[in-house]
Amino acid sequence: MTEQEFLNDIKGVTKNRKHKVTGSLGVYDAYKWYRKNKPKEKKYILTESQYFAIIRRLNELLRQNLLEGKELVLPCKLGILEVRKYEPTFTTDGKKVRTNLPIDWNATLKLWYEDKEAFDSKFLVRQVETEIFKLFYNKETANYENKSFYQLNPNRELKLLLKRKIKTSRFDAFTFRK
């Protein structure tokens, strides 16, 4: 088996993926609610494309503010989106060493291809970082019920933009200590 075939097999490239999000509302659901509860005056009625264009523009402005290191206070006491900085930590329970360093998947998969024993034991190679950044949804100031059921799942594009910003410039955030 070649290295590329091994990587494709591990990543599951050849298998069908099931993309399913349940119990979640999206932009189209919001538009359906808007259509059902239209404003009475004609000048405030939006088409579907206008509605989506407004949402895209607002999301772009929010993303730019996050990439500048600002925290976003959500309206109606829904909480705060912020980027937090953590220091690397190492703990041990006598058998395993635990750390919050991110996994270097390229190095890990290369090691797994070259060493069957490392693959069988699922040995992970970690990145060497001095600071770890995380996009965090702070619910402390939120004023709604069942806060534990809500979470923030940033999309891949936002994560990659944030990563590039951190690597290329002097991006700073509040250092959070547990």
Secondary structure, 3 states (H helix, E strand, C coil): CCHHHHHHHHHCCCCCCCCCCCCCCCHHHHHHHHHHCCCCCHHHCCCHHHHHHHHHHHHHHHHHHHHCCCCEEECCCCEEEEEEEECCCEEECCCCEEECCCECHHHHHHHHHHCHHHHHCCCCCECCCCCEEEEEEECCCCCCCCHHHCCCCCCHHHHHHHHHHHHHCCCCCEECCC
